């Protein structure tokens, strides 16, 4: 039996899943990503990157009880707008600078100039404007403040480009992750020259964009040694983490929406035709004339973690969620503002009374996040056509949270058999790319399975048949 390895390059954790030909998870590796945080910067040293990834792979192999020779191919799911600069000898000039880095305080004029271009939305598909945490904002910052580093820079690699280059020797970038930079010409599947000129970037500085699912090459001896695998394993271009969640959920051929509640709250769906619009990012999917749409905001799981660490350390998060089950909808008047963790206590909450316990505050946070999810669902599906949502991320592990989401969105939630959809999406690409299945549609038919159905309480819904 062949196995396929899916890597999830997350912001807080790296994960690696080993899946068989039927899409069943045999081994999972999960390791926290140790970051250097100083002066609002958020960086990861290359050595830490490789140590963390290798530990994940070893953990997954041990759990699956397989050898490297049984792994036929690998692919990845990636965070976006995280990058590294290399010199002409391909030596790192910087650590990996993560998207969550906050060194840029004000939006640079270069981004304003880019987004005010009359062709920006049509060319890039970005209905959500690049902000201070974008790659291009930090490149502008480096150009102006670290001029010596910028003079030495010959290559700009995203975190997934860096993975590909280090393992295969190929400077390749997938269209999915590249689409979030604001530099990609979506129509022509190449870098947009007008955008590059604004930031002083040459096309040769960037990797060659290819469609998600494209076979890149094989692991070199040096690349395989980095991560503890065998040379010759095939590698396929993956994509943006939320896109890979959608692939793992089967959205390429199922008329559903996927949602991920983690560091960021995001919704994705697949549509026919390229129709860019405000408040939604759209980028190439797996097939011609099929695109994925994404809407996101920051009102994810961070507030729940913040509350537990600062006010309820005697409880674990699962214990707090269990307490919240006893609280009625509406939390007896208590409400949480979006991103309650960004406010000084108690300004992130409204209508606080003495009777409100940990359970009330936790449920209020869950309801706030679920209302934000509803806003995102309405953005990707403004005509309310889709009736079914596939959940993922940390939020999918709470039955209570899923029920609240189902009630507030009035949608059917299908909890997938595999909770690691980003890893599974990457593995699905491998199973099709190696001809284990003739098409993605056939792979989804055999591999996408539902563990539980969550129906909205006391509200009408339309059940979608698979």
C-alpha positions as CSV (number, residue, x, y, z in Angstrom):
1,X,0.0,0.0,0.0
2,X,1.2,3.5,-0.8
3,X,1.0,6.4,1.6
4,X,0.7,10.1,0.9
5,X,2.2,12.8,3.2
6,X,0.3,16.1,3.7
7,X,2.2,18.9,5.4
8,X,0.4,21.8,7.1
9,X,2.6,24.8,7.6
10,X,0.4,26.6,10.2
11,X,1.1,29.7,12.1
12,X,1.0,28.2,15.6
13,X,1.7,24.6,14.8
14,X,3.2,22.5,12.0
15,X,1.3,19.3,11.3
16,X,2.0,16.3,9.1
17,X,-0.6,13.6,8.2
18,X,0.1,10.3,6.6
19,X,-2.9,9.0,4.6
20,X,-3.4,5.7,2.7
21,X,-4.9,5.3,-0.8
22,X,-8.4,5.3,0.7
23,X,-7.8,8.6,2.5
24,X,-7.6,7.2,6.0
25,X,-5.3,8.9,8.4
26,X,-2.7,6.5,9.8
27,X,-0.3,8.9,11.5
28,X,-0.3,12.5,12.7
29,X,2.6,14.7,13.7
30,X,1.9,18.0,15.5
31,X,4.6,20.4,16.9
32,X,4.4,24.0,18.1
33,X,6.3,26.5,15.9
34,X,8.8,28.4,18.1
35,X,9.0,32.0,17.0
36,X,11.3,34.9,17.8
37,X,9.1,37.8,18.9
38,X,10.7,41.1,19.6
39,X,9.8,44.7,18.9
40,X,6.5,43.6,17.2
41,X,8.5,41.3,14.9
42,X,7.5,37.6,14.5
43,X,10.2,35.4,12.8
44,X,11.3,31.8,12.6
45,X,14.9,30.8,12.1
46,X,15.4,28.3,9.2
47,X,17.0,25.8,11.5
48,X,13.8,25.9,13.7
49,X,11.7,25.5,10.6
50,X,13.4,22.3,9.6
51,X,13.7,20.9,13.1
52,X,10.0,21.4,13.7
53,X,9.0,19.9,10.3
54,X,11.3,16.9,10.8
55,X,9.9,16.2,14.3
56,X,6.3,16.2,12.8
57,X,7.3,13.8,10.1
58,X,9.0,11.4,12.5
59,X,6.0,11.6,14.9
60,X,3.6,10.8,12.0
61,X,5.8,7.9,10.7
62,X,6.1,6.4,14.2
63,X,2.4,6.5,14.8
64,X,1.6,5.1,11.3
65,X,4.3,2.4,11.8
66,X,5.6,2.8,8.2
67,X,9.0,3.3,6.5
68,X,10.0,6.1,4.2
69,X,9.9,3.7,1.3
70,X,6.1,3.4,1.6
71,X,5.6,7.1,1.1
72,X,5.0,7.8,-2.6
73,X,4.4,11.5,-2.7
74,X,4.0,14.7,-0.6
75,X,2.3,18.1,-0.8
76,X,1.6,20.9,1.5
77,X,-0.9,23.4,2.9
78,X,0.6,26.8,3.7
79,X,0.1,30.1,5.5
80,X,0.4,33.1,3.2
81,X,2.4,36.3,3.2
82,X,5.2,34.6,5.2
83,X,8.5,34.8,3.4
84,X,12.3,34.7,3.4
85,X,15.0,36.7,1.5
86,X,17.9,34.9,-0.1
87,X,21.2,36.2,-1.6
88,X,22.7,35.3,-5.0
89,X,24.2,32.2,-3.5
90,X,20.7,31.2,-2.1
91,X,21.8,31.8,1.5
92,X,19.1,33.2,3.8
93,X,19.5,37.0,4.4
94,X,16.6,37.0,6.9
95,X,14.8,34.5,9.1
96,X,11.3,33.5,7.8
97,X,9.2,36.6,8.4
98,X,5.7,35.5,9.3
99,X,2.4,37.2,8.2
100,X,1.6,37.8,11.9
101,X,4.7,40.1,12.2
102,X,3.6,43.6,13.1
103,X,6.8,45.6,12.4
104,X,4.8,47.8,9.9
105,X,2.6,50.3,11.7
106,X,1.1,52.3,9.0
107,X,0.1,51.2,5.5
108,X,2.8,52.3,3.1
109,X,2.1,54.6,0.2
110,X,3.2,51.9,-2.2
111,X,0.2,49.7,-1.2
112,X,-2.1,52.7,-1.6
113,X,-0.7,53.3,-5.0
114,X,-1.1,49.6,-5.9
115,X,-4.7,49.3,-4.7
116,X,-5.8,52.6,-6.4
117,X,-4.7,51.2,-9.8
118,X,-8.0,50.8,-11.8
119,X,-7.0,47.3,-12.7
120,X,-6.1,46.1,-9.2
121,X,-9.3,44.1,-8.4
122,X,-9.6,42.5,-11.8
123,X,-5.9,41.7,-12.1
124,X,-5.3,40.3,-8.6
125,X,-8.8,39.1,-7.5
126,X,-8.2,40.7,-4.1
127,X,-11.4,42.2,-2.9
128,X,-9.8,42.4,0.6
129,X,-7.1,44.9,0.4
130,X,-3.5,44.0,1.5
131,X,-2.8,45.4,5.0
132,X,0.2,46.1,7.2
133,X,0.7,42.4,7.8
134,X,1.1,41.6,4.1
135,X,4.3,40.5,2.5
136,X,4.5,43.6,0.3
137,X,4.1,45.9,3.3
138,X,7.2,44.3,4.9
139,X,9.1,44.3,1.7
140,X,8.5,48.0,1.5
141,X,9.7,48.3,5.1
142,X,12.9,46.3,4.4
143,X,13.6,48.4,1.2
144,X,13.5,51.6,3.2
145,X,15.1,50.5,6.6
146,X,17.3,47.5,5.8
147,X,18.9,48.8,2.6
148,X,22.0,46.6,2.9
149,X,19.8,43.5,3.1
150,X,17.7,44.6,0.2
151,X,20.8,45.3,-2.0
152,X,21.9,41.7,-1.4
153,X,18.5,40.2,-2.1
154,X,18.2,38.1,-5.2
155,X,15.3,35.9,-4.3
156,X,12.0,36.4,-2.4
157,X,10.5,33.0,-1.4
158,X,7.2,32.5,0.4
159,X,7.3,29.9,3.2
160,X,6.0,27.3,0.8
161,X,8.3,28.3,-2.0
162,X,11.2,27.9,0.5
163,X,9.9,24.4,1.3
164,X,9.7,23.4,-2.4
165,X,13.2,24.9,-3.3
166,X,14.9,23.3,-0.3
167,X,13.4,19.8,-1.0
168,X,13.5,19.7,-4.8
169,X,15.9,22.5,-6.0
170,X,13.0,24.0,-8.0
171,X,12.0,27.7,-7.6
172,X,8.2,27.1,-7.9
173,X,5.3,28.9,-6.3
174,X,1.7,27.7,-6.4
175,X,-1.0,30.0,-7.7
176,X,-3.1,29.5,-4.6
177,X,-0.7,30.9,-2.1
178,X,0.7,33.5,-4.6
179,X,-2.7,34.9,-5.2
180,X,-2.7,36.5,-1.7
181,X,0.3,38.7,-2.2
182,X,-1.4,41.3,-4.4
183,X,1.4,40.8,-7.0
184,X,-0.2,38.0,-9.0
185,X,-2.0,38.4,-12.3
186,X,-4.8,35.9,-11.8
187,X,-5.9,36.0,-15.5
188,X,-2.5,35.2,-17.0
189,X,-1.2,33.1,-14.1
190,X,2.0,35.2,-13.9
191,X,3.4,38.0,-11.8
192,X,1.8,41.4,-12.6
193,X,4.6,43.7,-13.9
194,X,3.0,46.9,-12.9
195,X,2.7,45.7,-9.3
196,X,6.3,44.5,-9.2
197,X,7.5,47.9,-10.4
198,X,5.9,49.7,-7.5
199,X,8.0,47.6,-5.0
200,X,11.2,47.4,-7.0
201,X,10.8,43.7,-7.5
202,X,12.1,41.9,-10.6
203,X,10.2,38.9,-12.0
204,X,13.4,36.9,-11.7
205,X,13.4,37.6,-7.9
206,X,10.2,35.4,-7.6
207,X,9.4,31.8,-8.1
208,X,7.5,30.5,-11.2
209,X,3.8,30.2,-10.4
210,X,2.1,26.9,-11.2
211,X,-1.4,25.5,-10.7
212,X,-2.1,23.7,-7.4
213,X,-1.7,20.0,-8.0
214,X,1.1,20.3,-10.5
215,X,3.9,17.8,-10.2
216,X,7.1,19.8,-9.2
217,X,9.7,17.1,-9.1
218,X,11.3,14.6,-6.7
219,X,13.1,15.1,-3.4
220,X,16.8,15.5,-3.8
221,X,19.2,13.6,-1.6
222,X,19.9,16.9,0.3
223,X,16.2,17.8,0.5
224,X,15.2,14.3,1.8
225,X,17.9,14.4,4.4
226,X,16.6,17.7,5.8
227,X,13.2,16.1,6.7
228,X,14.2,12.5,7.3
229,X,12.6,11.0,4.1
230,X,14.0,9.1,1.1
231,X,15.2,10.7,-2.1
232,X,13.0,10.3,-5.1
233,X,9.6,10.9,-3.4
234,X,7.4,12.9,-5.7
235,X,6.3,16.4,-4.6
236,X,3.2,18.2,-5.9
237,X,2.3,21.9,-5.6
238,X,-0.1,22.5,-2.7
239,X,-1.8,25.7,-1.8
240,X,-3.1,28.2,0.7
241,X,-4.2,26.6,3.9
242,X,-7.9,27.5,3.7
243,X,-7.9,26.4,0.0
244,X,-6.4,23.1,1.0
245,X,-9.1,22.7,3.7
246,X,-11.7,23.2,1.0
247,X,-10.0,20.5,-1.2
248,X,-9.9,18.1,1.7
249,X,-13.6,18.8,2.3
250,X,-14.4,17.9,-1.3
251,X,-15.5,21.4,-2.3
252,X,-13.9,21.2,-5.7
253,X,-16.9,18.9,-6.7
254,X,-19.4,19.5,-3.9
255,X,-21.6,22.6,-3.6
256,X,-20.7,23.3,0.0
257,X,-18.8,26.0,2.0
258,X,-15.9,25.2,4.3
259,X,-15.1,27.2,7.4
260,X,-12.0,27.1,9.5
261,X,-11.9,28.5,13.1
262,X,-8.3,28.8,14.2
263,X,-5.9,31.8,14.4
264,X,-8.0,33.3,11.6
265,X,-11.7,32.7,10.9
266,X,-12.1,31.9,7.2
267,X,-14.8,30.7,4.7
268,X,-14.2,29.2,1.3
269,X,-16.4,28.0,-1.6
270,X,-15.8,27.1,-5.2
271,X,-17.5,28.9,-8.1
272,X,-17.5,28.7,-11.9
273,X,-16.0,31.7,-13.7
274,X,-13.8,34.6,-12.6
275,X,-15.9,37.3,-11.0
276,X,-13.8,39.4,-8.6
277,X,-15.7,41.6,-6.1
278,X,-15.3,43.6,-3.0
279,X,-14.9,41.8,0.4
280,X,-13.9,38.5,-1.2
281,X,-10.6,37.2,-2.6
282,X,-10.9,34.9,-5.6
283,X,-8.1,32.7,-7.0
284,X,-7.5,29.8,-9.5
285,X,-8.8,26.4,-8.3
286,X,-7.8,23.0,-9.5
287,X,-9.6,23.0,-12.9
288,X,-9.9,25.5,-15.7
289,X,-12.6,28.1,-15.1
290,X,-13.1,27.0,-11.5
291,X,-12.1,29.4,-8.8
292,X,-12.1,29.4,-5.0
293,X,-13.5,32.4,-3.1
294,X,-12.4,33.3,0.4
295,X,-13.5,35.7,3.1
296,X,-11.8,36.0,6.4
297,X,-11.5,38.1,9.6
298,X,-9.5,37.9,12.9
299,X,-12.4,37.0,15.2
300,X,-11.3,33.3,15.5
301,X,-10.3,31.2,18.4
302,X,-7.8,33.7,19.9
303,X,-10.3,35.2,22.3
304,X,-11.2,31.9,23.8
305,X,-7.5,31.1,24.4
306,X,-7.0,34.6,25.8
307,X,-9.9,34.2,28.3
308,X,-8.7,30.8,29.5
309,X,-5.1,32.0,30.1
310,X,-6.0,35.3,31.8
311,X,-9.1,34.6,33.8
312,X,-9.7,30.8,34.0
313,X,-6.3,29.2,34.2
314,X,-7.7,26.6,36.6
315,X,-9.7,25.1,33.7
316,X,-8.7,23.7,30.4
317,X,-10.4,24.9,27.3
318,X,-12.4,21.6,26.9
319,X,-13.5,22.0,30.6
320,X,-14.7,25.6,29.9
321,X,-16.6,24.5,26.8
322,X,-18.3,21.8,28.9
323,X,-19.3,24.5,31.5
324,X,-20.7,26.7,28.7
325,X,-23.1,23.9,27.6
326,X,-25.3,24.7,30.6
327,X,-25.8,28.4,29.5
328,X,-28.8,29.3,27.4
329,X,-28.4,31.1,24.1
330,X,-28.0,34.8,24.6
331,X,-25.9,34.2,27.8
332,X,-28.4,36.0,30.0
333,X,-27.7,39.3,28.3
334,X,-23.9,39.1,28.1
335,X,-22.3,39.6,24.7
336,X,-18.7,39.6,23.5
337,X,-17.4,42.1,21.0
338,X,-15.5,40.7,18.0
339,X,-11.9,40.2,19.0
340,X,-12.7,40.6,22.7
341,X,-9.1,39.8,23.5
342,X,-7.9,43.1,21.9
343,X,-9.7,45.2,24.5
344,X,-8.7,46.2,28.0
345,X,-10.7,44.1,30.4
346,X,-13.7,44.3,30.6
347,X,-14.3,46.5,27.6
348,X,-14.5,43.4,25.2
349,X,-17.9,42.5,26.7
350,X,-21.3,44.2,27.1
351,X,-23.9,44.0,29.9
352,X,-21.7,42.3,32.5
353,X,-23.5,41.3,35.7
354,X,-22.4,39.6,38.9
355,X,-24.4,36.5,37.9
356,X,-22.2,35.9,34.9
357,X,-19.7,33.1,35.4
358,X,-16.9,31.6,33.3
359,X,-19.5,29.6,31.4
360,X,-21.3,32.8,30.3
361,X,-18.2,34.5,29.1
362,X,-17.1,31.5,27.2
363,X,-20.4,31.0,25.5
364,X,-20.5,34.8,24.7
365,X,-17.2,34.4,22.9
366,X,-18.5,31.3,20.9
367,X,-21.6,33.3,19.9
368,X,-19.5,36.3,18.8
369,X,-17.3,34.1,16.6
370,X,-20.4,32.4,15.2
371,X,-21.9,35.7,14.2
372,X,-18.7,36.7,12.5
373,X,-18.9,33.4,10.6
374,X,-22.4,34.2,9.5
375,X,-21.0,37.5,8.0
376,X,-18.3,35.6,6.1
377,X,-20.8,33.0,4.8
378,X,-23.0,35.8,3.5
379,X,-20.0,37.3,1.7
380,X,-19.0,34.2,-0.2
381,X,-22.6,33.2,-0.8
382,X,-24.6,36.5,-0.9
383,X,-27.7,34.8,-2.4
384,X,-27.9,32.2,0.3
385,X,-27.8,29.3,-2.1
386,X,-25.5,26.9,-0.2
387,X,-27.1,24.9,2.6
388,X,-24.2,22.9,3.9
389,X,-20.9,23.8,5.7
390,X,-17.9,21.7,6.4
391,X,-16.1,22.8,9.6
392,X,-12.3,22.5,10.4
393,X,-9.7,24.0,12.7
394,X,-9.8,24.0,16.5
395,X,-13.4,25.2,16.6
396,X,-14.5,21.9,14.9
397,X,-13.5,20.0,18.0
398,X,-16.3,21.5,20.1
399,X,-19.8,20.0,19.6
400,X,-21.3,23.0,21.4
401,X,-19.5,25.5,19.1
402,X,-20.6,23.6,16.0
403,X,-24.2,23.7,17.2
404,X,-24.1,27.4,17.9
405,X,-22.7,28.0,14.4
406,X,-25.4,25.8,12.8
407,X,-28.1,27.7,14.7
408,X,-26.9,31.2,13.9
409,X,-26.1,30.4,10.2
410,X,-29.2,28.2,9.7
411,X,-26.9,25.7,7.9
412,X,-26.4,22.0,8.1
413,X,-22.9,21.2,9.4
414,X,-21.2,18.0,8.3
415,X,-18.3,17.1,10.6
416,X,-15.7,15.2,8.5
417,X,-14.3,11.9,9.4
418,X,-10.8,13.4,9.3
419,X,-10.3,16.5,11.4
420,X,-7.0,17.4,9.6
421,X,-8.5,18.7,6.4
422,X,-5.5,20.9,5.4
423,X,-3.2,17.8,5.6
424,X,-5.9,15.7,3.9
425,X,-6.3,18.2,1.0
426,X,-2.6,18.0,0.3
427,X,-2.6,14.2,0.4
428,X,-5.6,14.2,-2.0
429,X,-3.6,16.1,-4.5
430,X,-0.9,13.4,-4.3
431,X,-3.4,10.5,-4.7
432,X,-4.7,12.1,-8.0
433,X,-1.2,13.2,-9.2
434,X,0.2,9.7,-8.8
435,X,-2.8,8.3,-10.7
436,X,-4.1,6.4,-7.7
437,X,-7.4,8.0,-8.9
438,X,-8.3,9.1,-12.4
439,X,-9.7,12.4,-11.3
440,X,-10.2,14.6,-8.2
441,X,-13.9,13.9,-8.5
442,X,-13.3,10.1,-8.2
443,X,-10.9,10.7,-5.3
444,X,-13.5,12.8,-3.4
445,X,-16.2,10.2,-4.0
446,X,-14.0,7.5,-2.4
447,X,-12.3,9.6,0.4
448,X,-14.6,12.3,1.7
449,X,-16.6,10.8,4.5
450,X,-18.9,12.4,7.2
451,X,-18.6,11.5,10.9
452,X,-21.6,13.5,12.2
453,X,-24.4,15.7,11.0
454,X,-25.2,18.8,13.1
455,X,-28.6,20.3,12.3
456,X,-29.8,23.8,13.3
457,X,-32.1,23.6,16.4
458,X,-35.7,24.6,15.9
459,X,-35.2,26.3,12.6
460,X,-36.0,25.1,9.1
461,X,-33.2,23.8,6.9
462,X,-32.7,22.0,3.6
463,X,-30.8,18.8,3.9
464,X,-28.1,18.4,1.2
465,X,-27.6,14.9,-0.1
466,X,-24.1,13.8,-1.1
